[in-house]
Amino acid sequence: MKYLKIYKRKKVLITGNTGFKGTWLSIWLDMLGAKVVGISKLPHTKPSNFLEHRLDKKFKTFFFDIKDKKKVEETVKKINPDFIFHLAAQSLVLKSYEKPLDTWHTNLIGTLNILNSLKKIKKICSVVLITSDKCYKNLETKRAYKESDRLGGDDPYSASKASAELLINSYVKSFYNKKKNIRISSVRAGNVVGGGDWSNYRLFPDCIKSIFKKKKIILRNPKSTRPWQHVLEPLNGYLKLGYHLYVSNKFHGHSFNFGPSFKKNYRVIDVMNEIKKNIPEAKWKVLKNGGKDENKLLKLDSKKSLTLLKWKNLLNFQNTIYYTTEWYKNYQKNKNIIEFSKKQITNFTKLI
């Protein structure tokens, strides 16, 4: 695990560090001995995974909107990071219908602000920009999407992420082609699940909240498939890619998919059935008219990550759901969730 050791004593900036993925990445990097700093809005969910892990007391976080160009540039210059993981985003498809302007500003202009801020960094800086598996033009095909496929998106969220990918490519080609110390890659991860996700309009959080309240879960699209994976899977990919960018510029300008290698496509209803195995009191009903339009079929081809980065999913579908349900069950029992999260990371790391 040579790639994990490189983070010890390095300055690591995480944008969106108060979010679901950002919290898990912060915990993991802290365990690796990194000097973590964040840029984020205040936590927007109750409970908050960030606050439950007391990361507000542990790390310095600059609380402002990623859309603020001046503050982003000033803060990045002040931190002078060795690594940047850009996770700050409006990450919900359904919310993008309600707040399209904010979605576009956050996902596109926020990424632009990070890219502009890199120009003043003089030392080697490894930059991993997280977009989405939904950046691909979805043709509802059974073939998995690979990095060279056409970008697109019909909903505001997907379109904003596809546009962010075009922006990243443009900046790499226009401003960072000859600037050897700045090494940039974009990553596209499948749907992640895991403990501590409390967002609205997401399957697992909606499910857990309903179970806690002893209510039936409302399913919008039970037959939709997603590239389900535990949150630690893509984070492991981000860390591995960050390492490669830091020691060499050979992956500068590349994009990578991080999605499960399951031969079977798992539907929403499959997830629910697996949850019920671990939490028998789970019950649901299907919304007759469905919800807002969402892609029904989505799968990623991660062969490039396997070939070049030697990355692959370490948990099968059943263990992915088990890891997640166990976290929420421990949370409900008021167990020490900080130690439990660290234990899950430790156990996961043993599989690498």
Backbone torsions as a table, in degrees:
resi	resn	phi	psi	omega
1	MET	NA	45.2	-178.6
2	LYS	-55.1	-37.3	-174.8
3	TYR	-66.5	-24.9	179.3
4	LEU	-78.7	-28.1	-176.8
5	LYS	-70.7	-21.2	-175.8
6	ILE	-66.4	-21.2	-175.1
7	TYR	-79.7	-12.4	-178.8
8	LYS	-61.0	126.0	179.2
9	ARG	66.3	9.4	177.1
10	LYS	-89.3	148.8	175.4
11	LYS	-81.3	120.2	-177.7
12	VAL	-121.8	118.0	176.1
13	LEU	-95.5	126.6	175.3
14	ILE	-117.6	117.7	172.1
15	THR	-87.6	143.4	-175.0
16	GLY	72.6	30.8	-175.8
17	ASN	-71.3	-12.2	177.7
18	THR	-88.1	-5.8	-179.4
19	GLY	-82.1	-177.4	-177.0
20	PHE	-60.1	-59.2	178.8
21	LYS	-64.4	-42.4	-177.2
22	GLY	-60.3	-37.2	178.4
23	THR	-65.8	-47.9	180.0
24	TRP	-62.4	-40.6	178.8
25	LEU	-64.8	-39.7	178.6
26	SER	-62.2	-44.8	179.8
27	ILE	-61.1	-46.4	-178.0
28	TRP	-62.9	-46.6	-179.3
29	LEU	-64.7	-35.8	175.9
30	ASP	-62.3	-41.4	177.3
31	MET	-63.8	-26.2	178.9
32	LEU	-86.3	-3.9	178.0
33	GLY	88.0	16.5	179.4
34	ALA	-77.5	157.6	174.2
35	LYS	-96.1	95.5	-172.1
36	VAL	-88.8	134.3	174.0
37	VAL	-132.0	145.6	-177.4
38	GLY	-124.8	154.4	166.8
39	ILE	-125.3	123.9	-176.6
40	SER	-166.1	163.9	165.3
41	LYS	-76.7	167.9	174.3
42	LEU	-62.5	150.2	177.8
43	PRO	-53.2	136.0	-173.1
44	HIS	-112.3	4.3	178.4
45	THR	-118.9	153.2	173.6
46	LYS	-129.1	116.8	-1.4
47	PRO	-65.3	169.9	176.7
48	SER	-119.6	124.1	178.5
49	ASN	-59.5	-37.4	179.3
50	PHE	-61.5	-47.8	-178.4
51	LEU	-74.9	-35.1	178.4
52	GLU	-61.0	-31.1	178.1
53	HIS	-93.7	6.5	175.4
54	ARG	55.7	35.4	-179.6
55	LEU	-73.6	-17.4	175.3
56	ASP	-66.2	-23.7	178.7
57	LYS	-92.2	-19.8	-171.0
58	LYS	-93.6	-39.3	-175.2
59	PHE	-120.8	156.3	172.2
60	LYS	-81.0	121.3	175.8
61	THR	-121.4	129.7	175.0
62	PHE	-91.5	112.4	-175.4
63	PHE	-91.7	100.7	173.0
64	PHE	-159.6	171.4	-176.9
65	ASP	-81.1	133.6	-179.5
66	ILE	-62.1	-15.3	178.7
67	LYS	-75.7	-11.0	-178.1
68	ASP	-82.7	96.9	-174.4
69	LYS	-57.0	-47.6	-176.0
70	LYS	-62.7	-45.7	-179.0
71	LYS	-67.2	-37.6	178.3
72	VAL	-61.6	-48.5	-177.0
73	GLU	-65.6	-41.3	179.1
74	GLU	-64.5	-42.1	-175.9
75	THR	-71.6	-42.8	178.4
76	VAL	-62.7	-40.8	178.1
77	LYS	-62.4	-41.4	-179.5
78	LYS	-66.2	-43.2	-178.4
79	ILE	-71.5	-40.1	-177.5
80	ASN	51.2	62.7	-170.6
81	PRO	-77.1	158.1	171.6
82	ASP	-87.3	-30.7	-179.4
83	PHE	-135.4	143.9	171.9
84	ILE	-129.6	128.4	171.1
85	PHE	-116.7	109.9	-174.9
86	HIS	-94.9	99.7	-179.3
87	LEU	-110.4	-10.7	-176.5
88	ALA	-59.2	125.9	-175.6
89	ALA	-167.6	161.1	162.5
90	GLN	-93.3	108.2	-163.5
91	SER	-106.0	10.3	-175.8
92	LEU	-112.9	128.3	-179.7
93	VAL	-61.5	-49.7	-175.9
94	LEU	-64.9	-37.2	177.9
95	LYS	-66.7	-27.0	-179.8
96	SER	-67.0	-24.8	173.9
97	TYR	-73.1	-36.0	-179.1
98	GLU	-76.7	-36.6	-177.2
99	LYS	-132.3	68.4	-176.8
100	PRO	-64.7	-39.1	-177.4
101	LEU	-65.0	-44.9	178.6
102	ASP	-64.1	-37.8	178.3
103	THR	-61.1	-48.0	179.9
104	TRP	-64.9	-44.9	-178.8
105	HIS	-62.3	-46.2	-177.4
106	THR	-66.6	-49.7	-172.3
107	ASN	-77.0	-30.6	-178.9
108	LEU	-98.2	-56.6	-177.7
109	ILE	-67.9	-35.1	176.7
110	GLY	-60.1	-43.2	177.2
111	THR	-65.9	-40.1	177.5
112	LEU	-59.8	-41.6	-180.0
113	ASN	-63.0	-40.1	177.1
114	ILE	-64.2	-45.2	179.9
115	LEU	-60.7	-42.1	178.6
116	ASN	-65.8	-35.0	-176.2
117	SER	-68.1	-18.2	-176.7
118	LEU	-74.2	-19.0	-173.0
119	LYS	-62.3	-25.6	-176.5
120	LYS	-95.7	-0.8	178.9
121	ILE	-81.2	127.7	-175.4
122	LYS	-97.9	-27.1	-176.6
123	LYS	-91.3	177.1	176.7
124	ILE	-65.3	130.0	178.9
125	CYS	-136.4	121.1	179.4
126	SER	-93.5	122.9	-172.1
127	VAL	-122.3	115.9	178.0
128	VAL	-111.4	114.6	-176.7
129	LEU	-103.5	118.2	-175.3
130	ILE	-91.7	121.8	174.6
131	THR	-109.0	-109.3	-176.1
132	SER	-168.2	153.4	171.9
133	ASP	-65.8	-19.5	-178.6
134	LYS	-83.4	8.3	177.1
135	CYS	-75.8	-12.1	-179.7
136	TYR	-83.1	146.1	172.5
137	LYS	-67.2	108.8	-172.7
138	ASN	-84.9	116.2	-179.1
139	LEU	-101.4	12.5	-178.9
140	GLU	52.8	38.6	178.6
141	THR	-95.3	155.7	178.8
142	LYS	-78.4	-13.9	178.7
143	ARG	-73.3	137.1	178.8
144	ALA	-72.1	145.5	-178.5
145	TYR	-84.3	134.8	177.2
146	LYS	-113.0	168.0	-169.7
147	GLU	-58.9	-25.5	-178.3
148	SER	-87.8	-1.6	-179.1
149	ASP	-71.9	162.0	-177.1
150	ARG	-64.2	137.6	176.3
151	LEU	-87.5	155.3	178.9
152	GLY	173.8	-169.9	-179.8
153	GLY	163.1	128.6	-178.4
154	ASP	-90.4	-31.6	178.2
155	ASP	-90.2	159.7	-176.5
156	PRO	-58.1	-38.5	-179.6
157	TYR	-63.2	-53.8	-177.5
158	SER	-60.7	-42.5	180.0
159	ALA	-64.7	-37.6	179.8
160	SER	-67.4	-35.0	179.3
161	LYS	-73.8	-37.6	175.4
162	ALA	-62.9	-41.0	179.1
163	SER	-66.2	-36.4	177.3
164	ALA	-62.4	-36.8	177.4
165	GLU	-64.1	-42.4	177.6
166	LEU	-63.7	-39.6	178.2
167	LEU	-61.6	-46.8	-179.5
168	ILE	-59.9	-46.5	179.1
169	ASN	-60.6	-41.7	179.6
170	SER	-61.9	-44.8	-178.0
171	TYR	-69.6	-38.0	177.0
172	VAL	-60.8	-46.6	-177.9
173	LYS	-71.1	-36.8	-173.2
174	SER	-86.3	-35.8	-171.1
175	PHE	-123.4	-21.9	-172.2
176	TYR	-121.0	15.5	178.8
177	ASN	-69.0	-39.2	-177.2
178	LYS	-105.6	-2.4	178.8
179	LYS	-88.8	87.4	-166.1
180	LYS	-65.6	-20.5	-176.8
181	ASN	-81.3	-19.8	178.8
182	ILE	-98.4	117.9	-176.5
183	ARG	-122.1	117.7	-169.9
184	ILE	-121.0	137.0	169.6
185	SER	-140.0	151.5	173.1
186	SER	-108.0	150.5	-178.8
187	VAL	-131.4	146.0	-176.8
188	ARG	-128.0	109.0	-174.8
189	ALA	-107.3	152.0	176.3
190	GLY	-75.7	178.8	179.9
191	ASN	-59.5	123.8	-179.0
192	VAL	-103.6	144.9	173.5
193	VAL	-126.7	163.5	-179.9
194	GLY	159.4	162.5	179.7
195	GLY	-62.9	147.1	175.3
196	GLY	91.2	2.2	174.7
197	ASP	-86.8	117.4	-178.8
198	TRP	-120.7	16.5	-178.3
199	SER	-67.8	153.3	172.1
200	ASN	-79.7	160.2	175.8
201	TYR	65.4	23.3	175.7
202	ARG	-124.5	140.4	-168.4
203	LEU	-56.1	-55.8	-174.4
204	PHE	-65.5	-48.9	178.3
205	PRO	-59.1	-43.6	178.2
206	ASP	-60.4	-39.7	-179.8
207	CYS	-64.5	-50.5	-177.1
208	ILE	-63.9	-42.3	178.8
209	LYS	-60.4	-41.0	179.5
210	SER	-66.0	-41.8	179.0
211	ILE	-63.3	-44.5	179.3
212	PHE	-60.3	-34.3	-179.5
213	LYS	-90.5	1.6	-179.3
214	LYS	59.0	42.0	177.8
215	LYS	-117.1	163.4	176.3
216	LYS	-76.8	142.4	177.0
217	ILE	-81.2	137.4	177.5
218	ILE	-94.6	120.1	178.2
219	LEU	-102.0	126.3	-179.3
220	ARG	-84.9	-47.2	-174.8
221	ASN	-135.1	77.3	-173.4
222	PRO	-62.7	-23.2	-177.6
223	LYS	-95.5	-1.6	178.6
224	SER	-66.6	139.8	175.7
225	THR	-104.6	148.3	177.3
226	ARG	-140.8	153.8	175.5
227	PRO	-78.9	72.8	-175.9
228	TRP	-63.2	134.3	174.6
229	GLN	-157.6	154.0	178.1
230	HIS	-70.5	147.8	-175.5
231	VAL	-56.7	-30.8	-179.0
232	LEU	-68.6	-22.0	-179.4
233	GLU	-63.9	-58.7	179.0
234	PRO	-66.4	-32.5	178.1
235	LEU	-61.7	-38.1	174.6
236	ASN	-61.1	-39.6	176.2
237	GLY	-64.9	-42.2	179.0
238	TYR	-61.3	-44.6	-178.8
239	LEU	-65.2	-39.9	179.2
240	LYS	-66.8	-42.9	178.5
241	LEU	-66.1	-41.1	177.9
242	GLY	-56.9	-41.3	177.2
243	TYR	-61.1	-49.8	-177.4
244	HIS	-61.8	-38.9	178.3
245	LEU	-65.6	-35.9	-176.8
246	TYR	-70.3	-39.1	-176.2
247	VAL	-88.4	-14.4	-178.3
248	SER	-158.7	154.9	177.8
249	ASN	-100.9	17.7	-174.8
250	LYS	-69.7	-21.2	178.0
251	PHE	-104.0	10.8	176.9
252	HIS	-61.1	126.7	179.7
253	GLY	88.7	-3.3	-179.8
254	HIS	-83.0	158.7	170.1
255	SER	-118.5	146.8	-178.9
256	PHE	-134.7	136.9	170.8
257	ASN	-89.0	140.5	171.6
258	PHE	-127.7	93.3	-178.9
259	GLY	-136.5	162.4	-176.8
260	PRO	-67.7	153.5	-179.8
261	SER	-100.3	17.6	-179.1
262	PHE	-58.2	133.7	178.2
263	LYS	-71.6	-27.6	-179.6
264	LYS	-97.8	140.7	173.6
265	ASN	-83.4	124.1	-178.9
266	TYR	-99.1	130.3	-178.1
267	ARG	-92.0	169.7	176.1
268	VAL	-55.7	-42.6	-178.3
269	ILE	-66.0	-30.3	176.0
270	ASP	-66.5	-40.2	176.9
271	VAL	-61.3	-44.4	-178.4
272	MET	-62.6	-42.1	179.5
273	ASN	-64.2	-35.7	178.6
274	GLU	-71.5	-38.8	176.1
275	ILE	-59.4	-43.0	-177.6
276	LYS	-62.8	-29.4	176.5
277	LYS	-62.9	-35.3	-177.3
278	ASN	-94.3	-27.9	177.7
279	ILE	-130.2	87.4	-172.9
280	PRO	-57.4	-25.6	-177.3
281	GLU	-77.4	-2.6	178.4
282	ALA	-64.8	129.0	177.7
283	LYS	-136.6	153.9	-178.3
284	TRP	-150.8	165.0	171.3
285	LYS	-141.6	152.6	-175.5
286	VAL	-94.6	130.8	176.7
287	LEU	-69.8	120.5	-172.3
288	LYS	-58.3	-47.0	-175.5
289	ASN	-91.6	5.9	-179.0
290	GLY	67.5	-171.6	178.9
291	GLY	-112.8	-156.1	174.1
292	LYS	-62.2	156.9	-178.7
293	ASP	-60.8	125.3	173.1
294	GLU	-133.9	153.0	178.2
295	ASN	-61.3	133.9	-177.2
296	LYS	-85.0	-31.9	-174.6
297	LEU	-129.2	126.2	-176.9
298	LEU	-152.8	126.6	-179.6
299	LYS	-148.7	141.5	-178.7
300	LEU	-106.3	144.3	172.1
301	ASP	-99.5	112.7	-175.6
302	SER	-108.5	26.1	-178.5
303	LYS	-63.3	-33.8	179.5
304	LYS	-62.8	-42.5	178.6
305	SER	-65.2	-38.3	177.8
306	LEU	-65.8	-44.9	-175.9
307	THR	-71.1	-48.4	-173.4
308	LEU	-88.6	-35.0	-175.8
309	LEU	-105.6	-9.6	-174.7
310	LYS	59.1	37.6	179.1
311	TRP	-103.4	140.8	172.6
312	LYS	-156.9	162.1	175.8
313	ASN	-65.8	141.3	-178.0
314	LEU	-105.1	-18.7	179.9
315	LEU	-109.2	137.3	172.9
316	ASN	-77.8	177.0	-175.4
317	PHE	-59.7	-44.2	-177.6
318	GLN	-63.8	-42.9	179.4
319	ASN	-71.0	-30.0	175.3
320	THR	-59.8	-48.3	179.5
321	ILE	-70.0	-36.7	-179.9
322	TYR	-63.5	-47.6	177.8
323	TYR	-53.8	-42.0	-175.0
324	THR	-72.1	-48.9	-178.8
325	THR	-64.7	-36.5	179.6
326	GLU	-63.1	-36.9	179.2
327	TRP	-62.8	-48.4	-178.2
328	TYR	-66.5	-35.7	177.7
329	LYS	-64.1	-40.5	176.8
330	ASN	-67.7	-37.7	177.7
331	TYR	-62.0	-45.4	-178.7
332	GLN	-63.3	-30.7	-179.9
333	LYS	-83.6	3.7	-179.9
334	ASN	60.6	32.3	174.7
335	LYS	-73.8	170.2	178.9
336	ASN	-70.9	94.7	-172.8
337	ILE	-70.5	-26.7	178.0
338	ILE	-64.0	-49.1	179.5
339	GLU	-67.3	-35.0	-179.8
340	PHE	-66.5	-41.1	177.9
341	SER	-62.2	-43.8	178.2
342	LYS	-63.2	-37.9	178.5
343	LYS	-63.5	-40.8	178.1
344	GLN	-64.1	-39.7	177.5
345	ILE	-64.3	-43.8	178.2
346	THR	-60.2	-45.6	179.4
347	ASN	-64.4	-39.5	178.0
348	PHE	-64.5	-42.8	-178.1
349	THR	-61.8	-32.3	178.8
350	LYS	-63.2	-20.9	-178.8
351	LEU	-83.2	-15.3	-175.7
352	ILE	-69.0	NA	NA
